[in-house]
Structures are given as structure tokens and as C-alpha cells.
Amino acid sequence: MSHIINNNWSAKVARLAAAALAALCSLTYIAPAQAAAPGITGTSFNFSAEANRITQPDGMSVYSWGYGCSTAPSGFAPAAIPGANCPTMQVPGPTLIVHQGDTVTVTLTNNLPAAAGNTSILFPGFQVCAAVLNPDGSCPAALTGVPGVLTREAAHGASVTYSFIASNAGTHSYYSGTQGDLQIEMGLYGAIIVLPTAVPAGCRAVAATLPDGQPDFRNAAAAYNHSATCYDREYLFQFSEMDPRIHTQAEAQAGVACTQPNGCMAIDTEPYHPAYFMINGRSMPDDMDSNYAMQYPHQPYNGNPHMHPGELVLLRVIGTGRWQHPFHEHGNHVRILARDGNLILSQTDASKPAGPLLFTTSTTPGVAFDGIFYWTGRGLNWDVYGHTAGALYTDPAFPAYLGKPVVCIPDANGYYTADPLAPNYYEWCQDHNKPLEAHPFGAVGSGGPVTLPDANILTNGTWYGGSPYLGPDATVRAVGPTGTTPPSRRVVNPPTTEAGFAFMWHSHNEREITTNNVFPGGMMMMMLVDPQAYLINEAN
């Protein structure tokens, strides 16, 4: 598990700026586009809060509460994602994808058990009215719902409407404002992604494809109306934990007759002993299954990031529940761009980001942040593509390059960016022609430093590519023409398609990478750095 410290993510921003500055001298409006952070689109949403069950990798079915869609949303992002749906209950709740300046209206109907009492939604960071806003944006005198401690609430079987202007771009949370120690624990939380209204100078507008010819699944050209927030891919991660003892108590009391606004459940929420630790409502390995997988009807979102070398990956992260979760993104530090929709800029030069570069990103309950992850292989001092002096392209995945010399002509920042369609696009040229093996690469019998996989070791088993090199034929090179990877002949990353680097991303609180105290599980996933030949399809 490498820790490659690369502070030069600004070089990628500079490259984007050079390519797009002429066309983007002024801000232009962003048309709706596909995204890698799945959610529902529109400005008016009808929610239900109700009970159902979610599953865990140990086979446990856990009684939970969640927000969902009581009527069909106006759309989904990505638009082409197969199986996209919004059930009446899901954990986390539906991700709302809106634009800065939109007037957003959410009507919540309380379909929780009567014993749960009232429920509600808080939208931190926004000026919320418990009614539909007037045409001039003011809040009418007549409010919906009933009074609560933190906001207007929906009584059992009744509804409340919230409206606000999505004033701040970025990633935001929403969650229950009623009996938070119980209702948030039970699953009443979700996320809002507010897209900026413009393409900042230097950022690429959303198009059909990225410069390397692969599909462009971004929601927007940038996370904020600022040129330092350009990105190529985006992922949303919501971190939460769960104490099954609380859920068992709630299920046992769900049928109690009750007319009290604060409910009739007597549940001990302390002492708190969570046994499940989740990313987007799932624990590892379930979080690496596809979005909207049928086996998780009430846990539609996954946590399965991919990237190509040199891409700027926008991480949208929200902490929910009660605990902080120190999450470590192996492969590089993460540059924090903003917290709760507030850009972190230099006090002396507002054109420069000033967020910290973090080895471990702490996910504080109720707090969201946006950050950039970046990986190129720079600094390894060996050629991650396995090139040797005088080599010719032989990769059938790139027929236009067959038989041509492998070149790496550095740009001003030291990377090969002259041809985005090249198999070694964004290679760090200083390490070009420095194969890790002392002998011709691919000849395992000649003594190349290849470690055979062990299925009992997480990063050297299921996700092991079989080679220290990127490339669609890396697995074949590692084991020779007659070998197999793994030895069981179960190739998870087929040698003709995906053979990249798997960086483990996980909580640095070691108990949180277990499922009910069994390792591996919990808050863990893999960031797969894929070769250019591998098509990263975010619509799954």
C-alpha cells in the first residue's frame, strides 16, 4: 500500500487552463450532464420517511428508517445509469443534485411508525422556510408542519414542506432535526450536491468525452465558481456507523400505539457501541458492488472509485452519525478545497486555494468537505508502464499506435501530455524507460520481481493485477503466456481489460474496517488506478 506524496496537482489544473483558456475567457452556463455521484435531479422533491430493512455483509438484516421518494423524481444522474430508482425508503436518503441559485422544495411525509413520533429534515447552511417560498423568495406567514425544537416537523401520517435557495455550491448534508440521537442513527440522513452556475476560466466544459477520449461523467466543470476547483471525476462518500442494539429496540417497540409528538419509544442510545461502519449505507465489500444493485434494494449507492493517471478526482465527503472517522486515501494526500460549501482561499490572494493537504481526512459528524485526489506515479523512480528503451507499441487496445516507438516528451511540468489518446498519457517522463525488473519485463522466469497473489491477503488477492505495471496486458506479462492470476484461475481483473493499481482506502480506526468485529469490512474500499486502455464506466 503505497503512500506517494505528490503535491503537483496544480500542474493538472495548469494543463486544463492552457487547453481551454481561449474558449473560456468568460463564464458560461453549464448544461445538465451526467455524473459519477448518482442522485436525483430537479428542484421539487417529494420525500417519505419510513421503516424497512438494510443488509450487512455478515448476513444481518437490520431494521432501519430512511428517507425516500414518495413520487418519482424528475430525473436521475447519470442519466443513462442502468436500474436507477428512488425507493420510498433508502439509506442514505436520495442525493439531491441541484444548481446554485435554484429554489429547492422538499415535501416530507412522515410514514414512520406512530411510536416514533414526529420527524423532520434540517438543511444546514441554507436559509430554510417551512413552506413554499413566495415568488419574490420570501417566506410566507403560514407555515407547514408543526413546531419542533430545531425546525417545523411532520406529525405521524402528516407532511411538512421545506423551501430554500441553494445559495452555496459544493457538498452539503441533510438529516433529521428530531430526536437526532435516535433518528439519525436509524438512517435519516442524506446529501445535497449544489453545482456552480458557470465554467470558470481554465476549466473544461462538460462534453461527451474527456481529453483522453473516455466518457465524461461529470456533473459540472468545477466544484465551485473558481478555476482551482476543476476536476475530471467525482465521487460522493457518506460515512456513518450503526449500533444494532438501538435498531433492535426500535423494531421491538415499533408497534406501540402512540399519539405523542415525541413518540412513545423508550430506547437507550447510550452507551453507544456501533458494530457496523458504512460508506454510502454499505459496508465493504458490498460498497464495491454497482450502484442500484438489486441485492441492496434500500442501499442504492456504492463506494467504488476509479481513475486514470493524472486525473483530478473530486471527493465529496460527509460525516454523519456520532463519531469522527479518520479516513486514509492511500496513494496520495487529499487537497481540501472547501468545507460545508465554503471555499478555503488564501487571505492574500483569493486566486489560490489554501486548504490543507491531508494524509488522513477526518469526517466530522454533520460536516462536509470537498477535496482533490491526484495520482500520476511521479516520484516512484521506476516506469509504472513497464517501458524499455527502444520499445514499440504492441498493445492491441491501441491499434493506431501498433509498431510505433513509445515516446515520452515532457511538458513544462514533466508529464507526457502531447497526445491524450496515447497509452501512456500523463506519464511522468523522468521515470520513462526505468522498468522495475532487471531483466526484460514480462519474463517471469528470468527473475523479474513479481509476487504471486495470495487470496488471503486483501491487496494481493482479489484485486491483485499480477504485475507492478499499468496496462491491459499487465497480468499476462506477470505470469507468462501459460500462467494464470490468481492461481485459482479466478481472474477478477481480466488481463485483457483492467490491470491497474489498487490503493486501499479505509478508516485508520482499525475497528472501523471490520463488520461486526470481523476483518475485512466496514469503512473500506479500493481506489483503482486504471490504464488508459480501460474504459471507466461510471454508469454502473
C-alpha positions as CSV (number, residue, x, y, z in Angstrom):
1,M,0.0,0.0,0.0
2,S,1.9,3.0,-1.3
3,H,2.0,6.5,0.1
4,I,3.0,8.5,-2.9
5,I,3.3,12.2,-2.0
6,N,2.6,14.3,-5.0
7,N,1.9,18.0,-4.3
8,N,1.9,18.9,-8.0
9,W,-1.9,18.5,-8.6
10,S,-1.8,22.2,-9.6
11,A,0.1,21.1,-12.7
12,K,-3.0,19.3,-14.0
13,V,-5.1,22.5,-13.4
14,A,-2.4,24.4,-15.4
15,R,-2.7,21.9,-18.3
16,L,-6.5,22.2,-18.3
17,A,-6.2,26.0,-18.3
18,A,-3.8,26.0,-21.2
19,A,-6.2,23.8,-23.2
20,A,-9.3,25.7,-22.5
21,L,-8.4,29.3,-21.7
22,A,-9.0,30.7,-25.2
23,A,-12.6,29.3,-25.3
24,L,-13.4,30.2,-21.7
25,C,-12.4,33.8,-21.4
26,S,-15.7,34.4,-19.6
27,L,-18.0,32.3,-17.5
28,T,-20.6,30.3,-19.5
29,Y,-23.7,28.4,-18.3
30,I,-23.4,24.7,-17.7
31,A,-26.0,22.5,-19.3
32,P,-27.2,19.5,-17.3
33,A,-24.8,16.5,-17.7
34,Q,-24.1,13.0,-16.4
35,A,-22.2,12.4,-13.2
36,A,-20.4,9.8,-11.2
37,A,-22.1,10.7,-8.0
38,P,-25.5,9.2,-8.5
39,G,-28.6,11.0,-7.3
40,I,-31.9,12.6,-8.4
41,T,-32.3,15.9,-10.2
42,G,-34.8,18.6,-10.3
43,T,-35.9,21.4,-7.9
44,S,-39.0,19.9,-6.3
45,F,-38.9,16.6,-4.4
46,N,-41.5,14.6,-2.5
47,F,-40.0,12.5,0.3
48,S,-41.2,9.8,2.6
49,A,-39.7,8.8,5.9
50,E,-40.4,5.2,6.7
51,A,-39.1,1.9,8.0
52,N,-37.6,-1.0,6.2
53,R,-34.5,-3.2,6.4
54,I,-30.9,-2.9,5.2
55,T,-28.3,-5.7,5.0
56,Q,-24.7,-6.1,6.1
57,P,-22.0,-8.4,4.7
58,D,-22.2,-10.7,7.7
59,G,-25.8,-11.6,6.6
60,M,-27.5,-9.4,9.2
61,S,-30.8,-7.7,8.2
62,V,-31.1,-4.5,10.2
63,Y,-34.4,-2.7,10.9
64,S,-33.8,0.9,9.9
65,W,-35.5,4.2,9.0
66,G,-34.7,6.2,5.9
67,Y,-35.8,9.0,3.6
68,G,-37.0,8.0,0.1
69,C,-39.1,9.3,-2.9
70,S,-42.9,9.2,-2.4
71,T,-43.3,10.2,-6.0
72,A,-41.0,9.7,-9.0
73,P,-38.2,12.3,-9.2
74,S,-37.9,14.4,-12.4
75,G,-34.7,12.7,-13.3
76,F,-31.6,10.7,-12.4
77,A,-27.8,11.4,-12.8
78,P,-26.1,9.8,-14.5
79,A,-29.0,9.9,-17.0
80,A,-28.0,6.6,-18.5
81,I,-27.3,4.6,-15.4
82,P,-29.0,1.2,-15.5
83,G,-31.5,0.3,-12.9
84,A,-31.7,3.8,-11.4
85,N,-34.5,4.1,-8.9
86,C,-35.6,6.0,-5.8
87,P,-37.5,3.7,-3.4
88,T,-39.7,5.1,-0.7
89,M,-37.0,4.3,1.9
90,Q,-33.3,4.2,1.4
91,V,-30.1,4.6,3.4
92,P,-28.6,7.2,2.9
93,G,-31.5,9.2,1.6
94,P,-31.7,10.3,-2.0
95,T,-28.8,12.5,-3.1
96,L,-30.3,15.8,-4.4
97,I,-28.4,17.3,-7.4
98,V,-29.4,20.9,-8.0
99,H,-27.8,24.1,-9.3
100,Q,-26.7,27.1,-7.4
101,G,-29.5,29.7,-7.3
102,D,-32.2,27.1,-7.6
103,T,-35.2,27.3,-5.3
104,V,-35.4,23.8,-3.8
105,T,-38.6,22.5,-2.3
106,V,-38.8,19.2,-0.3
107,T,-42.1,17.9,1.0
108,L,-41.7,15.3,3.7
109,T,-44.4,12.8,4.6
110,N,-44.0,11.0,8.0
111,N,-44.7,7.3,7.4
112,L,-42.6,6.2,10.3
113,P,-44.3,4.0,13.0
114,A,-46.6,6.1,15.2
115,A,-44.4,5.2,18.1
116,A,-41.5,7.1,16.5
117,G,-43.4,10.4,16.8
118,N,-42.6,13.4,14.7
119,T,-39.8,13.7,12.2
120,S,-38.2,16.5,10.1
121,I,-35.2,17.5,8.0
122,L,-32.5,20.0,8.6
123,F,-30.6,21.6,5.7
124,P,-27.5,23.2,7.4
125,G,-26.0,26.1,5.6
126,F,-29.3,27.3,3.9
127,Q,-31.9,29.7,4.9
128,V,-34.9,27.4,5.1
129,C,-38.6,28.2,5.1
130,A,-41.1,25.6,6.3
131,A,-43.4,26.4,3.3
132,V,-43.2,27.1,-0.4
133,L,-41.4,30.3,-0.9
134,N,-43.2,33.3,-2.3
135,P,-42.3,34.3,-5.9
136,D,-40.1,37.0,-4.5
137,G,-38.2,34.5,-2.4
138,S,-39.7,35.5,0.9
139,C,-41.2,33.1,3.4
140,P,-45.0,33.2,3.8
141,A,-46.5,33.7,7.2
142,A,-48.5,30.5,7.1
143,L,-46.0,27.6,7.7
144,T,-46.5,23.9,7.2
145,G,-46.0,21.1,9.7
146,V,-46.0,21.5,13.5
147,P,-43.5,23.3,15.8
148,G,-40.3,21.4,16.8
149,V,-37.2,22.1,18.7
150,L,-35.0,22.8,15.7
151,T,-37.4,23.1,12.8
152,R,-41.0,22.5,11.8
153,E,-41.9,18.8,11.9
154,A,-44.2,16.3,10.2
155,A,-46.5,14.5,12.6
156,H,-47.2,10.8,12.1
157,G,-49.1,10.5,8.8
158,A,-48.8,14.2,8.0
159,S,-46.4,16.3,5.9
160,V,-44.2,19.4,6.1
161,T,-42.7,21.4,3.3
162,Y,-39.3,23.0,3.3
163,S,-38.0,25.5,0.7
164,F,-34.7,27.2,0.4
165,I,-32.4,28.8,-2.2
166,A,-29.4,26.7,-3.0
167,S,-27.1,29.7,-2.4
168,N,-23.8,27.9,-1.9
169,A,-22.2,25.5,-4.4
170,G,-20.5,22.3,-3.1
171,T,-21.4,19.3,-1.0
172,H,-23.9,19.6,1.8
173,S,-25.7,17.3,4.2
174,Y,-29.3,17.0,5.4
175,Y,-30.6,15.0,8.3
176,S,-33.4,14.7,10.8
177,G,-33.8,17.6,13.3
178,T,-36.0,15.5,15.6
179,Q,-34.5,13.2,18.3
180,G,-31.2,13.2,16.4
181,D,-29.6,10.6,18.7
182,L,-32.2,8.1,17.5
183,Q,-33.4,9.2,14.1
184,I,-30.1,9.9,12.5
185,E,-28.7,6.7,14.0
186,M,-31.7,4.9,12.4
187,G,-30.7,6.2,8.9
188,L,-32.4,9.6,8.4
189,Y,-29.7,11.5,6.6
190,G,-28.6,12.3,3.1
191,A,-26.6,14.6,0.8
192,I,-27.2,17.6,-1.5
193,I,-24.8,18.5,-4.3
194,V,-25.1,22.1,-5.4
195,L,-23.5,22.6,-8.8
196,P,-21.9,26.0,-9.7
197,T,-23.6,28.1,-12.3
198,A,-20.6,28.7,-14.6
199,V,-17.5,27.2,-16.1
200,P,-14.5,29.0,-14.5
201,A,-11.8,30.2,-16.8
202,G,-9.3,27.4,-17.3
203,C,-11.8,24.5,-16.7
204,R,-13.1,22.3,-19.4
205,A,-16.8,22.5,-20.1
206,V,-18.7,19.3,-19.7
207,A,-18.6,17.4,-23.0
208,A,-19.3,13.9,-24.4
209,T,-15.7,12.8,-23.7
210,L,-12.6,13.7,-21.6
211,P,-9.4,14.7,-23.5
212,D,-8.3,11.1,-23.4
213,G,-11.4,10.0,-25.4
214,Q,-13.2,8.4,-22.4
215,P,-16.8,9.3,-21.4
216,D,-17.2,12.5,-19.4
217,F,-19.5,11.7,-16.5
218,R,-19.0,15.0,-14.6
219,N,-21.9,17.0,-13.2
220,A,-20.1,20.2,-13.9
221,A,-16.7,21.6,-15.0
222,A,-15.7,22.6,-11.5
223,A,-16.9,22.1,-7.9
224,Y,-17.2,25.8,-7.4
225,N,-17.1,29.0,-9.4
226,H,-13.3,29.0,-9.1
227,S,-10.6,27.9,-11.5
228,A,-8.8,25.9,-8.8
229,T,-11.7,23.5,-8.4
230,C,-11.6,21.9,-11.9
231,Y,-12.0,18.1,-11.8
232,D,-12.2,15.1,-14.1
233,R,-14.2,12.6,-11.9
234,E,-16.3,12.9,-8.8
235,Y,-17.4,10.6,-6.0
236,L,-19.6,11.1,-3.0
237,F,-18.9,9.3,0.2
238,Q,-21.1,9.4,3.3
239,F,-19.6,7.9,6.4
240,S,-21.8,6.5,9.2
241,E,-21.8,3.9,11.9
242,M,-24.6,1.8,13.4
243,D,-25.3,0.2,16.7
244,P,-27.6,-2.7,16.1
245,R,-28.8,-2.8,19.7
246,I,-30.6,0.6,19.1
247,H,-32.2,-0.7,16.0
248,T,-33.4,-3.9,17.7
249,Q,-35.0,-1.8,20.5
250,A,-36.7,0.4,17.9
251,E,-38.1,-2.6,16.0
252,A,-39.4,-4.2,19.2
253,Q,-41.3,-1.0,20.0
254,A,-42.5,0.0,16.5
255,G,-46.0,-1.4,17.1
256,V,-46.7,0.6,20.3
257,A,-49.8,2.7,20.0
258,C,-48.9,6.3,20.3
259,T,-50.2,9.9,19.7
260,Q,-47.3,11.8,21.3
261,P,-45.3,14.1,19.1
262,N,-42.1,13.0,20.7
263,G,-43.0,9.3,20.3
264,C,-43.5,6.5,22.8
265,M,-40.3,4.6,22.4
266,A,-38.0,4.1,25.4
267,I,-34.7,3.5,23.8
268,D,-31.2,3.6,25.4
269,T,-29.0,5.4,22.9
270,E,-26.1,5.3,25.4
271,P,-23.7,3.7,25.9
272,Y,-23.1,3.7,22.2
273,H,-21.4,0.6,20.7
274,P,-21.5,0.5,16.9
275,A,-20.8,-2.8,15.2
276,Y,-21.3,-1.7,11.6
277,F,-19.3,1.1,9.8
278,M,-20.6,2.2,6.4
279,I,-19.8,4.2,3.3
280,N,-23.0,5.3,1.5
281,G,-25.0,2.9,3.6
282,R,-23.0,-0.2,2.7
283,S,-20.0,-2.0,4.3
284,M,-17.1,-3.4,2.4
285,P,-17.2,-5.5,0.2
286,D,-20.8,-4.6,-0.5
287,D,-19.8,-1.0,-1.2
288,M,-17.8,-2.1,-4.2
289,D,-20.9,-3.6,-6.0
290,S,-22.6,-1.5,-8.6
291,N,-25.0,1.4,-7.9
292,Y,-28.6,0.3,-7.7
293,A,-27.6,-3.4,-7.3
294,M,-30.7,-5.4,-6.9
295,Q,-29.4,-7.2,-3.8
296,Y,-29.5,-3.9,-1.9
297,P,-32.9,-2.5,-2.7
298,H,-32.7,0.1,0.1
299,Q,-29.0,0.8,-0.2
300,P,-28.6,2.1,-3.8
301,Y,-25.3,3.9,-3.7
302,N,-21.8,2.3,-3.8
303,G,-18.3,3.4,-3.0
304,N,-16.1,2.2,-5.9
305,P,-13.7,5.0,-7.2
306,H,-11.7,4.6,-10.4
307,M,-9.3,6.9,-12.2
308,H,-6.7,7.2,-14.9
309,P,-3.2,8.6,-14.0
310,G,-3.2,12.4,-14.0
311,E,-6.9,12.9,-13.5
312,L,-8.2,15.2,-10.8
313,V,-10.7,13.3,-8.7
314,L,-13.2,15.3,-6.7
315,L,-14.1,13.7,-3.4
316,R,-17.3,14.8,-1.9
317,V,-17.3,13.6,1.7
318,I,-19.9,13.9,4.5
319,G,-19.6,12.7,8.1
320,T,-22.9,11.5,9.7
321,G,-23.7,9.7,12.8
322,R,-21.8,10.5,16.1
323,W,-18.2,9.5,15.6
324,Q,-15.3,11.1,13.7
325,H,-13.8,8.7,11.1
326,P,-10.2,9.2,10.2
327,F,-10.2,8.1,6.6
328,H,-6.9,7.5,4.7
329,E,-6.8,7.6,0.9
330,H,-3.7,5.6,0.1
331,G,-1.7,6.7,-2.9
332,N,-1.5,10.4,-2.2
333,H,-2.7,13.2,0.2
334,V,-6.0,14.9,-0.4
335,R,-6.1,18.6,-1.0
336,I,-9.1,20.1,0.8
337,L,-10.9,22.7,-1.3
338,A,-13.9,23.6,0.9
339,R,-15.9,22.7,4.0
340,D,-19.7,22.9,4.0
341,G,-19.8,24.8,0.7
342,N,-17.2,27.4,1.9
343,L,-14.1,27.6,-0.3
344,I,-10.8,27.8,1.6
345,L,-8.7,30.5,-0.2
346,S,-5.6,32.4,0.6
347,Q,-6.2,35.6,2.6
348,T,-3.7,37.5,0.5
349,D,-4.5,36.0,-2.9
350,A,-8.1,34.8,-3.5
351,S,-7.0,33.1,-6.7
352,K,-5.1,30.5,-4.8
353,P,-6.6,27.6,-2.7
354,A,-5.4,27.4,0.8
355,G,-6.9,24.2,2.1
356,P,-4.7,21.7,3.9
357,L,-3.0,18.7,2.2
358,L,-4.1,15.8,4.4
359,F,-2.7,12.4,4.9
360,T,-5.9,11.4,6.7
361,T,-9.2,13.2,6.1
362,S,-11.3,13.4,9.2
363,T,-15.0,13.0,8.6
364,T,-16.7,15.1,11.4
365,P,-20.3,14.4,12.1
366,G,-22.5,16.9,10.3
367,V,-19.6,18.4,8.3
368,A,-19.0,18.0,4.6
369,F,-15.8,18.7,2.6
370,D,-14.7,18.7,-1.0
371,G,-11.2,17.7,-1.8
372,I,-9.0,16.7,-4.8
373,F,-7.1,13.4,-5.1
374,Y,-4.4,13.1,-7.7
375,W,-2.1,10.2,-8.8
376,T,0.5,10.0,-11.6
377,G,3.2,7.7,-10.4
378,R,5.6,10.6,-10.1
379,G,8.4,10.0,-7.6
380,L,8.4,6.2,-7.7
381,N,11.7,6.3,-9.7
382,W,10.5,3.4,-11.9
383,D,8.4,3.2,-15.0
384,V,4.9,2.2,-14.0
385,Y,4.1,1.4,-17.6
386,G,6.9,-1.1,-18.0
387,H,8.6,0.6,-20.9
388,T,12.1,-0.3,-22.0
389,A,14.5,1.7,-24.3
390,G,13.6,1.3,-28.0
391,A,10.3,-0.4,-27.2
392,L,7.5,-0.3,-29.8
393,Y,3.8,-0.2,-29.0
394,T,2.4,-3.7,-29.1
395,D,-0.8,-3.2,-27.2
396,P,-3.8,-4.3,-29.4
397,A,-6.1,-2.0,-27.4
398,F,-4.4,0.9,-29.2
399,P,-4.3,-0.2,-32.9
400,A,-3.3,3.3,-34.1
401,Y,0.0,3.0,-32.2
402,L,1.0,-0.5,-33.1
403,G,4.6,-0.7,-34.2
404,K,5.3,2.9,-33.3
405,P,8.0,3.9,-30.8
406,V,7.0,4.5,-27.2
407,V,7.8,8.2,-26.6
408,C,7.6,10.4,-23.5
409,I,8.3,14.0,-24.3
410,P,7.8,16.0,-21.1
411,D,5.6,19.1,-21.0
412,A,6.5,22.1,-18.8
413,N,5.5,20.1,-15.7
414,G,7.4,17.0,-16.7
415,Y,4.5,14.9,-17.9
416,Y,3.7,13.4,-21.4
417,T,0.5,15.3,-22.4
418,A,1.2,16.0,-26.1
419,D,-1.2,13.2,-27.1
420,P,-4.2,12.5,-24.7
421,L,-5.1,9.4,-26.7
422,A,-1.7,7.7,-26.2
423,P,-1.5,4.6,-24.0
424,N,1.0,6.4,-21.7
425,Y,-0.9,9.7,-21.5
426,Y,0.2,11.6,-18.4
427,E,3.3,9.5,-17.8
428,W,6.0,11.1,-15.6
429,C,8.8,11.3,-18.2
430,Q,11.7,11.4,-15.7
431,D,10.9,7.7,-14.9
432,H,10.4,6.7,-18.5
433,N,12.4,3.6,-19.6
434,K,13.1,2.6,-16.0
435,P,11.5,-0.8,-15.7
436,L,11.4,-2.3,-12.2
437,E,12.7,-5.6,-13.4
438,A,16.5,-6.0,-14.1
439,H,15.6,-8.3,-17.0
440,P,13.3,-7.8,-19.9
441,F,9.9,-7.2,-18.4
442,G,7.3,-9.9,-18.7
443,A,9.8,-12.8,-18.5
444,V,8.9,-14.1,-15.0
445,G,11.3,-17.0,-15.3
446,S,14.2,-14.6,-15.9
447,G,13.9,-13.2,-12.4
448,G,11.6,-10.3,-12.7
449,P,10.3,-9.1,-9.3
450,V,6.8,-10.4,-9.5
451,T,4.9,-11.6,-6.4
452,L,2.3,-14.3,-7.0
453,P,-1.0,-13.4,-5.4
454,D,-2.4,-14.8,-2.2
455,A,-6.2,-14.7,-2.0
456,N,-5.9,-14.4,1.8
457,I,-4.2,-11.0,1.5
458,L,-6.6,-8.3,0.6
459,T,-4.4,-6.2,-1.6
460,N,-2.5,-9.1,-3.1
461,G,-5.5,-11.3,-3.8
462,T,-8.9,-10.4,-5.3
463,W,-7.7,-7.0,-6.6
464,Y,-4.1,-8.1,-7.5
465,G,-3.3,-7.3,-11.1
466,G,-0.4,-9.7,-11.1
467,S,2.2,-7.1,-12.2
468,P,3.8,-3.9,-10.8
469,Y,2.9,-2.3,-14.1
470,L,-0.2,-0.5,-15.6
471,G,-1.6,-1.8,-18.8
472,P,-4.3,-4.1,-20.2
473,D,-1.8,-7.0,-20.7
474,A,0.0,-6.5,-17.3
475,T,-1.5,-9.6,-15.8
476,V,-0.3,-11.7,-18.8
477,R,3.2,-10.2,-18.6
478,A,3.4,-11.0,-14.9
479,V,2.7,-14.8,-15.2
480,G,3.8,-15.6,-18.7
481,P,1.8,-16.9,-21.6
482,T,0.6,-20.0,-19.8
483,G,0.1,-18.8,-16.3
484,T,-3.0,-17.6,-14.5
485,T,-3.7,-14.9,-11.9
486,P,-4.7,-15.8,-9.3
487,P,-3.5,-19.4,-9.3
488,S,-7.1,-20.5,-8.6
489,R,-7.8,-19.3,-12.2
490,R,-10.4,-16.8,-10.9
491,V,-9.2,-13.6,-12.6
492,V,-11.2,-10.7,-11.1
493,N,-9.3,-8.1,-13.2
494,P,-9.1,-9.8,-16.6
495,P,-5.7,-9.4,-18.3
496,T,-7.3,-8.0,-21.5
497,T,-9.2,-5.3,-19.7
498,E,-8.5,-4.0,-16.2
499,A,-5.0,-4.3,-14.7
500,G,-4.3,-1.3,-12.6
501,F,-3.1,-0.4,-9.2
502,A,-5.5,-1.0,-6.2
503,F,-5.0,1.5,-3.4
504,M,-6.8,0.6,-0.2
505,W,-8.9,3.5,1.1
506,H,-10.0,2.8,4.6
507,S,-10.6,4.2,8.1
508,H,-7.5,4.5,10.2
509,N,-9.5,3.5,13.2
510,E,-8.8,-0.2,12.8
511,R,-12.0,-1.4,14.4
512,E,-13.9,0.5,11.7
513,I,-12.5,-1.7,8.9
514,T,-14.4,-4.7,10.4
515,T,-18.0,-5.9,10.1
516,N,-19.3,-6.9,13.5
517,N,-15.6,-7.3,14.5
518,V,-14.7,-9.4,11.5
519,F,-12.0,-8.2,9.1
520,P,-12.1,-7.1,6.3
521,G,-15.2,-5.0,6.2
522,G,-16.6,-1.7,7.3
523,M,-15.2,1.6,6.0
524,M,-13.0,0.2,3.3
525,M,-12.9,0.3,-0.5
526,M,-10.4,0.4,-3.3
527,M,-9.3,3.2,-5.5
528,L,-8.4,1.6,-8.8
529,V,-5.9,3.5,-10.9
530,D,-6.6,2.1,-14.3
531,P,-4.6,2.2,-17.5
532,Q,-5.7,4.3,-20.4
533,A,-6.9,1.2,-22.2
534,Y,-9.5,0.5,-19.6
535,L,-12.9,2.3,-20.1
536,I,-14.1,3.6,-16.8
537,N,-17.9,3.4,-17.0
538,E,-19.4,5.5,-14.2
539,A,-22.9,4.5,-15.1
540,N,-22.7,1.3,-13.1
